[in-house]
Amino acid sequence: MKLTREDVLKLARLSRLHLTDDEVAMYQNDISAIIDYITQLDGVDVSGLTPTYQVTGLTSQDKNATRNDEILPQVSQEELLKNVPKTEGGQIKVKRMIG
């Protein structure tokens, strides 16, 4: 399927894009090629295949599929900062990065 220049301009307007003439021509070719590729999928024989609705294998009955949010113990700031070379005001002190 070959898109017209007007099709690309309409898509650009709906997407609020400002395209140059070169970009319109490029997208006209690129989008047409993508649509042609996707159209090939219409010809694929999928009879006998089971649809895949999700791939993780989790169901609503699984313990971890949906769990309640819980507040778990966290590492304290003091414990985190005990391993850094220098601190100041409860923060990690580093050398100046911008000259």
Backbone as CSV, one residue per row, in Angstrom:
resi,resn,N_x,N_y,N_z,CA_x,CA_y,CA_z,C_x,C_y,C_z
1,MET,0.850,-1.179,0.000,0.000,0.000,0.000,0.891,1.235,0.000
2,LYS,0.695,2.067,-0.948,1.498,3.280,-1.068,0.725,4.449,-0.463
3,LEU,1.293,5.060,0.568,0.666,6.237,1.177,0.873,7.444,0.278
4,THR,-0.091,8.305,0.267,0.043,9.543,-0.492,0.709,10.591,0.390
5,ARG,1.153,11.635,-0.245,1.746,12.758,0.483,0.736,13.328,1.475
6,GLU,-0.539,13.375,1.068,-1.593,13.911,1.925,-1.796,13.032,3.163
7,ASP,-1.656,11.700,2.987,-1.762,10.789,4.128,-0.686,11.092,5.173
8,VAL,0.534,11.268,4.713,1.646,11.554,5.623,1.442,12.907,6.298
9,LEU,0.995,13.894,5.537,0.756,15.217,6.126,-0.359,15.165,7.166
10,LYS,-1.385,14.346,6.904,-2.468,14.203,7.886,-1.943,13.538,9.153
11,LEU,-1.153,12.472,9.007,-0.557,11.823,10.169,0.334,12.793,10.948
12,ALA,1.100,13.584,10.232,1.972,14.557,10.887,1.147,15.596,11.640
13,ARG,0.078,16.046,11.033,-0.777,17.044,11.698,-1.411,16.452,12.954
14,LEU,-1.912,15.211,12.858,-2.516,14.557,14.015,-1.491,14.310,15.118
15,SER,-0.237,14.092,14.728,0.837,13.856,15.689,1.506,15.149,16.133
16,ARG,1.047,16.239,15.561,1.602,17.567,15.845,3.094,17.636,15.541
17,LEU,3.434,17.090,14.368,4.808,17.133,13.888,4.910,18.115,12.738
18,HIS,5.997,18.811,12.681,6.271,19.711,11.560,7.347,19.053,10.710
19,LEU,6.981,18.644,9.498,7.894,17.909,8.631,8.316,18.748,7.444
20,THR,9.572,18.563,7.053,10.060,19.190,5.829,9.596,18.351,4.647
21,ASP,9.766,18.872,3.438,9.385,18.121,2.240,10.182,16.824,2.127
22,ASP,11.476,16.871,2.495,12.302,15.665,2.446,11.802,14.630,3.451
23,GLU,11.411,15.074,4.637,10.908,14.147,5.651,9.585,13.526,5.220
24,VAL,8.723,14.320,4.588,7.446,13.790,4.109,7.703,12.669,3.104
25,ALA,8.629,12.884,2.178,8.955,11.859,1.178,9.556,10.622,1.845
26,MET,10.436,10.834,2.825,11.072,9.706,3.511,10.024,8.885,4.261
27,TYR,9.149,9.571,5.030,8.124,8.858,5.796,7.091,8.207,4.886
28,GLN,6.843,8.812,3.740,5.903,8.221,2.785,6.419,6.845,2.365
29,ASN,7.713,6.743,2.079,8.307,5.457,1.691,8.403,4.507,2.880
30,ASP,8.878,5.013,4.032,9.092,4.150,5.203,7.779,3.577,5.731
31,ILE,6.775,4.419,5.903,5.496,3.949,6.445,4.823,2.993,5.461
32,SER,4.936,3.270,4.167,4.376,2.366,3.159,5.038,0.995,3.247
33,ALA,6.363,0.969,3.444,7.078,-0.308,3.558,6.642,-1.058,4.812
34,ILE,6.440,-0.341,5.906,5.992,-0.978,7.150,4.604,-1.574,6.974
35,ILE,3.713,-0.831,6.346,2.348,-1.330,6.126,2.366,-2.547,5.210
36,ASP,3.198,-2.516,4.174,3.313,-3.681,3.282,3.812,-4.902,4.046
37,TYR,4.769,-4.701,4.935,5.296,-5.812,5.725,4.216,-6.380,6.645
38,ILE,3.475,-5.518,7.302,2.421,-5.966,8.212,1.307,-6.657,7.432
39,THR,1.037,-6.204,6.228,0.002,-6.816,5.399,0.330,-8.278,5.094
40,GLN,1.606,-8.612,5.041,2.012,-10.002,4.810,1.480,-10.915,5.914
41,LEU,1.314,-10.386,7.121,0.827,-11.200,8.233,-0.600,-11.678,8.014
42,ASP,-1.372,-10.945,7.202,-2.740,-11.384,6.903,-2.752,-12.711,6.159
43,GLY,-1.693,-13.020,5.456,-1.642,-14.252,4.670,-1.104,-15.455,5.434
44,VAL,-0.694,-15.268,6.673,-0.126,-16.370,7.451,-1.237,-17.286,7.943
45,ASP,-1.029,-18.598,7.770,-2.012,-19.583,8.222,-1.805,-19.843,9.711
46,VAL,-2.774,-19.418,10.524,-2.688,-19.603,11.971,-3.737,-20.592,12.465
47,SER,-4.344,-21.318,11.545,-5.346,-22.286,11.966,-4.672,-23.368,12.798
48,GLY,-5.307,-23.751,13.869,-4.767,-24.778,14.745,-3.844,-24.252,15.826
49,LEU,-3.548,-22.970,15.807,-2.700,-22.383,16.840,-3.562,-21.850,17.971
50,THR,-3.090,-22.039,19.182,-3.792,-21.516,20.344,-3.356,-20.068,20.560
51,PRO,-4.309,-19.155,20.734,-3.932,-17.758,20.975,-3.120,-17.615,22.263
52,THR,-2.151,-16.744,22.247,-1.347,-16.460,23.429,-1.835,-15.144,24.015
53,TYR,-2.441,-15.248,25.189,-2.973,-14.047,25.830,-1.967,-13.426,26.771
54,GLN,-1.117,-14.227,27.371,-0.037,-13.727,28.208,1.024,-14.807,28.283
55,VAL,2.273,-14.428,28.575,3.368,-15.375,28.462,4.037,-15.732,29.784
56,THR,3.633,-15.120,30.888,4.315,-15.386,32.155,3.851,-16.665,32.812
57,GLY,2.645,-17.135,32.475,2.110,-18.319,33.113,1.403,-18.029,34.420
58,LEU,1.424,-16.775,34.866,0.751,-16.419,36.110,-0.753,-16.351,35.895
59,THR,-1.480,-16.797,36.867,-2.935,-16.658,36.849,-3.350,-15.891,38.086
60,SER,-4.596,-15.498,38.145,-5.061,-14.727,39.296,-5.046,-15.551,40.573
61,GLN,-4.924,-16.873,40.457,-4.862,-17.723,41.643,-3.440,-17.865,42.175
62,ASP,-2.434,-17.461,41.404,-1.045,-17.574,41.855,-0.763,-16.571,42.968
63,LYS,0.049,-16.999,43.912,0.353,-16.198,45.088,0.963,-14.838,44.720
64,ASN,1.848,-14.804,43.754,2.552,-13.570,43.422,1.945,-12.799,42.256
65,ALA,0.844,-13.277,41.691,0.246,-12.580,40.553,-0.241,-11.201,40.979
66,THR,-0.963,-11.151,42.069,-1.368,-9.872,42.652,-1.151,-9.992,44.147
67,ARG,-0.280,-9.176,44.668,0.008,-9.240,46.095,-0.299,-7.899,46.733
68,ASN,-0.507,-7.913,48.006,-0.743,-6.676,48.742,0.568,-5.916,48.904
69,ASP,0.480,-4.602,48.845,1.656,-3.779,49.099,1.952,-3.820,50.592
70,GLU,3.192,-4.072,50.907,3.607,-4.119,52.298,4.842,-3.253,52.478
71,ILE,4.917,-2.573,53.604,6.117,-1.818,53.933,7.071,-2.785,54.615
72,LEU,8.234,-2.964,54.005,9.229,-3.888,54.530,10.352,-3.104,55.175
73,PRO,11.075,-3.704,56.099,12.195,-2.991,56.729,13.222,-2.578,55.683
74,GLN,13.742,-1.390,55.831,14.726,-0.854,54.911,16.036,-0.624,55.646
75,VAL,17.111,-0.484,54.887,18.416,-0.179,55.457,18.408,1.283,55.869
76,SER,18.955,1.570,57.039,18.963,2.957,57.518,19.998,3.773,56.756
77,GLN,19.816,5.086,56.781,20.744,5.987,56.101,22.138,5.865,56.711
78,GLU,22.200,5.757,58.036,23.502,5.632,58.699,24.227,4.361,58.247
79,GLU,23.483,3.276,58.112,24.086,2.013,57.687,24.590,2.099,56.248
80,LEU,23.848,2.791,55.386,24.290,2.953,54.003,25.533,3.826,53.905
81,LEU,25.576,4.886,54.709,26.673,5.842,54.608,27.937,5.393,55.329
82,LYS,27.887,4.318,56.105,29.078,3.900,56.848,30.173,3.368,55.927
83,ASN,29.831,3.013,54.686,30.812,2.447,53.765,31.383,3.453,52.764
84,VAL,30.951,4.697,52.815,31.462,5.689,51.863,32.640,6.437,52.483
85,PRO,33.578,6.892,51.650,34.779,7.535,52.204,34.495,8.824,52.982
86,LYS,33.627,9.703,52.436,33.372,10.983,53.095,31.883,11.303,53.062
87,THR,31.380,11.847,54.141,29.996,12.305,54.195,29.964,13.715,54.763
88,GLU,28.894,14.416,54.431,28.686,15.747,54.983,27.195,16.013,55.021
89,GLY,26.677,16.295,56.185,25.258,16.595,56.335,24.361,15.441,55.926
90,GLY,24.786,14.201,56.177,23.970,13.044,55.832,23.978,12.707,54.354
91,GLN,24.932,13.272,53.610,25.034,13.000,52.181,26.449,12.564,51.836
92,ILE,26.615,11.930,50.689,27.930,11.505,50.237,28.662,12.717,49.692
93,LYS,29.894,12.943,50.176,30.678,14.076,49.713,31.654,13.581,48.649
94,VAL,31.624,14.252,47.499,32.512,13.899,46.396,33.290,15.131,45.971
95,LYS,34.342,14.907,45.168,35.091,16.022,44.632,34.234,16.808,43.673
96,ARG,34.558,18.056,43.500,33.836,18.922,42.580,33.905,18.360,41.158
97,MET,32.734,18.285,40.498,32.656,17.681,39.163,32.739,18.715,38.052
98,ILE,32.259,19.916,38.304,32.222,20.967,37.280,33.281,21.996,37.626
99,GLY,34.087,22.359,36.633,35.199,23.272,36.872,34.845,24.691,36.895
